[in-house]
Amino acid sequence: MKEFLSQKEADFAYFDISLDFAALKRFLKLRDTNPLFESIRGSGRVGIPTILIDDEVIIGFEEDKINEIIG
């Protein structure tokens, strides 16, 4: 994901939730309150990577969707 965004020269911030407790808390709050994660939660998966672009939430590496948003 990081390599893909770097190749696109996209400005992004990367948070490793395994190393950053505050980032983990923010991610869990998003995952536990956003309806987009219902199927993820129901299947016992975590939902990473999660990409936030403006107000858009993308769960997983969806290259076409990311390209559509960042151009």
PyMOL commands that set and color helices and strands:
alter all, ss='L'
color gray80, all
select helices_A, chain A and resi 2-7+21-33+35-42+63-70
alter helices_A, ss='H'
color red, helices_A
select strands_A, chain A and resi 50-53+56-59
alter strands_A, ss='S'
color yellow, strands_A
deselect
rebuild
show_as cartoon
